[in-house]
Amino acid sequence: MRVLLIEDDKELADFVAKGLKEQGHVTEICQDGKEGLYLATIESFDVLVVDRMLPKLDGLTIIKTLRGANDKVPVLILSALGEVDDRVIGLKAGGDDYLVKPFAFSELLARLEALRRRHESETGQAITTLSVGDLEMDLLSRKVTRNGTKIELQSREFKLLEYLVRHQGQAVTRTMLLENVWNYHFDPQTNVIDVHISRLRSKIDKDFETGLIHTVRGAGYIVEVG
């Protein structure tokens, strides 16, 4: 998920961006409203996080301008203004959700993911690319790259990686992999998963500084940055 965060509190913006990066998302930060609106209009984002009170151009004006241009990108409003009337004003301006400061990062993340899912459902957009950190998967061409370097995968390896990336940040069990990657509804009592994970790691992680595929002891595997 690609996020544009328009927030003038640098400490808060860095905290949110760090958390999103750890979950495999990419964040662009703007610290004034004018720059944020410009970036929102020239680049493509899955969701915007917009503070209401910003220098140069306030958050509600940013949202109204985008909606006036028929830009339907989902917008989550962040604000210290938490009264009912404040939330109503934000939503009527074109915001899709409203989160009051201070907030829990887990709630912010859940709301952003819900906004993206809803937007994709409403617009009928099919997901054709997946990403985690610097790894990109093109589901149409079956091309995988990491930091721009092409990685050749066998069909089963691609399917295994796709399933892990679709569930990035979540522990994926052996049973889940057997059912969804191999279409087994029983345990074949083989090391087929271990073999394929090992092969995948040798291609995805071996020559790169940061590992993406991690073992969760007693649970299974997880794909995440770090």
Secondary structure as the mmCIF struct_conf table of DSSP 4:
data_model
#
loop_
_struct_conf.conf_type_id
_struct_conf.id
_struct_conf.beg_label_comp_id
_struct_conf.beg_label_asym_id
_struct_conf.beg_label_seq_id
_struct_conf.end_label_comp_id
_struct_conf.end_label_asym_id
_struct_conf.end_label_seq_id
STRN STRN1 ARG A 2 ILE A 6
BEND BEND1 ASP A 8 ASP A 8
HELX_RH_AL_P HELX_RH_AL_P1 LYS A 10 GLU A 22
TURN_TY1_P TURN_TY1_P1 GLN A 23 GLY A 24
STRN STRN2 VAL A 26 CYS A 30
BEND BEND2 GLN A 31 ASP A 32
HELX_RH_AL_P HELX_RH_AL_P2 GLY A 33 ILE A 42
BEND BEND3 GLU A 43 GLU A 43
BEND BEND4 ASP A 46 ASP A 46
STRN STRN3 VAL A 47 ASP A 51
BEND BEND5 ARG A 52 MET A 53
BEND BEND6 PRO A 55 LEU A 57
HELX_RH_AL_P HELX_RH_AL_P3 GLY A 59 GLY A 68
TURN_TY1_P TURN_TY1_P2 ALA A 69 ASN A 70
STRN STRN4 VAL A 75 SER A 79
BEND BEND7 ALA A 80 ALA A 80
BEND BEND8 GLU A 83 GLU A 83
HELX_RH_AL_P HELX_RH_AL_P4 VAL A 84 LYS A 92
TURN_TY1_P TURN_TY1_P3 ALA A 93 GLY A 94
BEND BEND9 ASP A 96 ASP A 96
STRN STRN5 ASP A 97 VAL A 100
BEND BEND10 LYS A 101 PRO A 102
HELX_RH_AL_P HELX_RH_AL_P5 PHE A 105 THR A 123
TURN_TY1_P TURN_TY1_P4 GLY A 124 GLY A 124
HELX_LH_PP_P HELX_LH_PP_P1 GLN A 125 ILE A 127
STRN STRN6 THR A 129 VAL A 132
TURN_TY1_P TURN_TY1_P5 GLY A 133 ASP A 134
STRN STRN7 LEU A 135 ASP A 138
TURN_TY1_P TURN_TY1_P6 LEU A 139 ARG A 142
STRN STRN8 LYS A 143 ARG A 146
TURN_TY1_P TURN_TY1_P7 ASN A 147 GLY A 148
STRN STRN9 THR A 149 ILE A 151
HELX_RH_AL_P HELX_RH_AL_P6 SER A 155 ARG A 166
TURN_TY1_P TURN_TY1_P8 HIS A 167 GLY A 169
BEND BEND11 GLN A 170 GLN A 170
STRN STRN10 VAL A 172 THR A 173
HELX_RH_AL_P HELX_RH_AL_P7 ARG A 174 ASN A 180
TURN_TY1_P TURN_TY1_P9 VAL A 181 VAL A 181
BEND BEND12 TRP A 182 TRP A 182
BEND BEND13 HIS A 185 PHE A 186
BEND BEND14 THR A 190 THR A 190
HELX_RH_AL_P HELX_RH_AL_P8 VAL A 192 ILE A 204
TURN_TY1_P TURN_TY1_P10 ASP A 205 ASP A 207
BEND BEND15 PHE A 208 THR A 210
STRN STRN11 ILE A 213 VAL A 216
TURN_TY1_P TURN_TY1_P11 ARG A 217 ALA A 219
STRN STRN12 GLY A 220 VAL A 223
#
